[in-house]
Amino acid sequence: MATNTGNTIGALGTSLRILEVLKERGSAGVTELAKELGLPKSTVYSHLRTLREHEYVVQENDTYCLGLRFLDFGEHTRDRMRIYEVAKPEIDALAEETGELANLLVEEHGQGVYLYRAKGAQAVSLDTHAGMRVGLHCTSLGKAILAYLPEERVDEIVDRWGLPARTADTITTREELDAELERIRERGYAQDNGERLSGLRCVAAPITDTDGVAIGAVSVAGPTSRMKGERFESEIPERVQSVANVTEINLTYS
């Protein structure tokens, strides 16, 4: 039986690093990749050739970019998640009703992953997209999830990823985070006041399983000019909590 060796694992790691750089940059040539990764150009070229043969990258003149095979992987991964299937129509209705950007986020490897977004008539254009990863501590979605995870899991996440500042309003200490998570549990929803993107406010509610542990969160995001007063403090919180509750019921009984 074949066994993994250190060289095999190292080679796979190199290929994955190349793919990450291509994702970040959009496209890159062999020389650029070699410089970024601190690898010989011959090594980078060898990995790119293999990735191209298996249709994971495409070559455009002297540069390479990710291939559409990843779209197939992404769609398959998302479609097999029942929370996406159940929550999608609720998210669509939430976006239409509020006119804003409605989102569904899940946690994976200690980070938030956007699973779905729907844009209302007045929705702002943001950098978020399905598959994008964000820190849990700096979004209402992420904080809603953290508030309903076991404490030891929160410890693991903070130990691994820290609490880096994204804006001047980001929570960056564990004491602040613990106090915020307690407030979220008391009222049942989370708010983000420009903690990841200045000028943007979000309200999120957790989607929990039958044990009360978060398996995702739903939110509405909009500019501070519209997300204020009663709308920010009561109307939107009530709507996201309702959507989260309906999703929980459908996940349990449908």
C-alpha distance (Angstrom), angle and dihedral (degrees) to the residues before:
residue distance angle dihedral
M1 . . .
A2 3.78 . .
T3 3.80 116.6 .
N4 3.77 132.6 -160.3
T5 3.77 115.8 -103.6
G6 3.77 130.8 -160.7
N7 3.80 89.9 -106.6
T8 3.80 92.4 52.0
I9 3.78 92.4 49.7
G10 3.80 90.6 45.5
A11 3.80 91.7 50.8
L12 3.80 91.5 51.2
G13 3.78 89.8 49.7
T14 3.81 90.2 52.9
S15 3.80 92.1 51.5
L16 3.80 90.5 49.7
R17 3.81 91.3 49.9
I18 3.80 89.8 51.6
L19 3.80 90.5 51.7
E20 3.81 91.1 49.7
V21 3.80 92.1 53.1
L22 3.81 91.3 47.9
K23 3.79 89.3 51.4
E24 3.81 91.9 50.7
R25 3.80 96.0 45.3
G26 3.78 101.1 33.8
S27 3.79 91.5 -132.9
A28 3.78 138.1 4.0
G29 3.78 141.9 175.1
V30 3.78 129.0 -121.7
T31 3.81 94.2 -99.1
E32 3.80 92.9 49.2
L33 3.79 92.3 48.5
A34 3.80 92.9 46.6
K35 3.80 91.2 52.1
E36 3.81 93.3 46.3
L37 3.81 93.5 49.2
G38 3.80 98.8 35.4
L39 3.80 92.4 -122.5
P40 3.82 134.5 131.5
K41 3.78 113.3 -93.8
S42 3.81 89.9 -124.1
T43 3.81 90.4 58.8
V44 3.79 93.2 48.6
Y45 3.79 91.7 47.6
S46 3.80 91.3 50.7
H47 3.79 91.7 53.4
L48 3.80 92.8 45.2
R49 3.80 91.2 50.9
T50 3.81 91.0 53.2
L51 3.81 92.3 45.8
R52 3.79 90.3 49.1
E53 3.81 92.8 49.3
H54 3.82 89.0 54.3
E55 3.84 91.2 46.0
Y56 3.81 96.8 -115.2
V57 3.82 92.8 120.1
V58 3.77 133.2 26.4
Q59 3.79 127.2 -148.5
E60 3.79 121.0 -131.0
N61 3.80 109.0 -174.1
D62 3.82 103.5 -59.9
T63 3.80 97.4 -15.7
Y64 3.78 135.3 76.1
C65 3.80 133.0 -145.8
L66 3.79 137.1 176.4
G67 3.79 116.9 -75.6
L68 3.78 127.6 -126.9
R69 3.81 90.4 -108.9
F70 3.81 86.0 88.1
L71 3.81 89.3 60.9
D72 3.79 88.6 59.9
F73 3.80 90.8 50.2
G74 3.79 92.4 47.4
E75 3.80 95.4 48.7
H76 3.80 91.1 46.8
T77 3.81 92.6 49.2
R78 3.80 93.8 48.8
D79 3.79 95.6 43.1
R80 3.80 92.7 54.8
M81 3.82 90.6 58.1
R82 3.78 109.2 93.2
I83 3.80 93.4 -156.9
Y84 3.81 88.1 64.6
E85 3.79 93.5 50.0
V86 3.81 92.8 47.9
A87 3.81 99.0 40.1
K88 3.83 99.3 42.1
P89 3.83 98.0 82.6
E90 3.81 90.3 44.6
I91 3.81 91.2 51.4
D92 3.81 90.6 48.7
A93 3.81 91.0 52.0
L94 3.81 91.5 46.3
A95 3.80 91.9 53.9
E96 3.79 92.3 47.7
E97 3.80 93.0 48.1
T98 3.81 97.2 46.6
G99 3.80 97.7 33.7
E100 3.80 88.0 -135.6
L101 3.80 137.8 101.7
A102 3.83 112.8 -72.3
N103 3.80 120.2 -163.4
L104 3.79 143.1 -168.8
L105 3.81 118.0 -155.5
V106 3.80 133.0 -179.3
E107 3.80 131.5 -173.6
E108 3.79 121.8 -114.8
H109 3.81 127.0 167.2
G110 3.79 89.8 -9.0
Q111 3.80 96.6 -56.0
G112 3.77 134.0 96.1
V113 3.81 116.7 -107.4
Y114 3.80 120.1 -163.2
L115 3.79 105.8 -130.5
Y116 3.81 98.7 177.4
R117 3.81 142.3 -3.2
A118 3.78 132.3 -169.2
K119 3.80 124.6 -166.7
G120 3.78 123.5 -141.4
A121 3.79 124.0 -152.9
Q122 3.83 93.7 -86.3
A123 3.81 98.7 32.9
V124 3.79 117.1 143.2
S125 3.80 119.8 -127.4
L126 3.79 111.3 -112.4
D127 3.79 136.9 176.3
T128 3.80 91.9 -106.3
H129 3.80 123.8 109.8
A130 3.78 138.9 160.5
G131 3.79 108.3 -68.6
M132 3.79 95.3 22.3
R133 3.82 114.5 136.4
V134 3.80 123.6 -141.7
G135 3.77 137.3 173.4
L136 3.77 112.8 -90.5
H137 3.80 94.6 -140.2
C138 3.81 96.8 62.0
T139 3.81 103.2 49.9
S140 3.78 132.1 64.1
L141 3.80 88.5 -128.0
G142 3.78 92.7 53.5
K143 3.79 94.5 44.6
A144 3.81 90.5 49.8
I145 3.80 88.6 55.3
L146 3.82 94.6 44.7
A147 3.81 90.8 51.4
Y148 3.79 90.3 60.6
L149 3.81 100.5 42.1
P150 3.81 124.3 96.1
E151 3.82 111.3 -88.8
E152 3.79 92.3 -117.7
R153 3.80 89.9 56.1
V154 3.80 90.9 51.2
D155 3.83 88.1 50.9
E156 3.81 90.4 53.2
I157 3.79 92.7 49.4
V158 3.81 95.4 47.8
D159 3.81 91.9 44.9
R160 3.79 91.2 52.6
W161 3.80 102.1 40.1
G162 3.79 104.6 20.7
L163 3.80 123.0 -153.8
P164 3.82 104.3 -77.8
A165 3.80 118.7 -175.8
R166 3.80 116.0 -110.7
T167 3.79 96.3 172.6
A168 3.79 135.8 -1.3
D169 3.83 87.9 -88.7
T170 3.81 98.7 53.6
I171 3.79 118.1 121.5
T172 3.81 105.6 -115.3
T173 3.82 106.0 168.2
R174 3.79 130.2 68.0
E175 3.80 91.1 -129.8
E176 3.82 91.1 57.2
L177 3.77 91.2 45.3
D178 3.81 94.5 50.2
A179 3.82 90.9 49.8
E180 3.81 90.7 48.7
L181 3.80 93.1 49.4
E182 3.79 90.2 51.1
R183 3.82 90.3 52.8
I184 3.80 89.9 50.1
R185 3.80 91.9 52.5
E186 3.82 90.5 49.2
R187 3.82 95.1 53.8
G188 3.82 100.4 27.0
Y189 3.80 98.6 -124.8
A190 3.81 140.8 67.2
Q191 3.79 132.4 -130.9
D192 3.79 130.3 -155.7
N193 3.79 116.1 -160.2
G194 3.80 103.3 -170.3
E195 3.80 93.7 -49.9
R196 3.81 95.9 139.3
L197 3.80 101.3 17.2
S198 3.78 121.8 23.2
G199 3.80 113.4 -122.8
L200 3.79 93.7 24.7
R201 3.79 126.6 106.6
C202 3.79 126.6 -169.0
V203 3.79 137.0 -175.9
A204 3.81 120.8 -159.2
A205 3.78 139.6 179.2
P206 3.80 126.2 -160.1
I207 3.78 123.9 -114.9
T208 3.81 106.0 -143.5
D209 3.79 135.9 -170.8
T210 3.80 125.2 -125.2
D211 3.82 89.7 -80.4
G212 3.80 92.2 55.4
V213 3.82 94.1 -108.5
A214 3.80 117.5 138.5
I215 3.79 116.4 -108.9
G216 3.79 94.8 169.8
A217 3.79 144.7 -29.2
V218 3.79 139.1 -125.8
S219 3.80 125.8 -146.0
V220 3.78 147.7 175.0
A221 3.80 117.4 -140.7
G222 3.78 130.0 -168.7
P223 3.80 144.6 144.1
T224 3.80 118.7 -69.9
S225 3.81 88.6 -115.2
R226 3.81 89.4 69.5
M227 3.80 102.0 24.2
K228 3.78 98.9 70.4
G229 3.78 143.7 100.4
E230 3.79 118.8 9.1
R231 3.79 91.4 -11.5
F232 3.80 92.2 59.7
E233 3.79 96.6 36.0
S234 3.81 102.3 43.5
E235 3.82 118.3 -6.0
I236 3.79 98.9 57.6
P237 3.85 93.9 37.2
E238 3.81 89.7 54.5
R239 3.80 91.9 49.6
V240 3.81 97.0 48.5
Q241 3.80 91.1 45.9
S242 3.79 89.7 51.3
V243 3.81 92.0 50.4
A244 3.80 91.3 47.4
N245 3.81 90.8 49.7
V246 3.82 93.6 49.1
T247 3.80 89.9 48.4
E248 3.80 91.4 50.8
I249 3.80 91.9 50.4
N250 3.80 93.0 47.8
L251 3.81 91.6 47.4
T252 3.79 90.6 52.0
Y253 3.80 102.6 41.6
S254 3.80 109.2 21.7
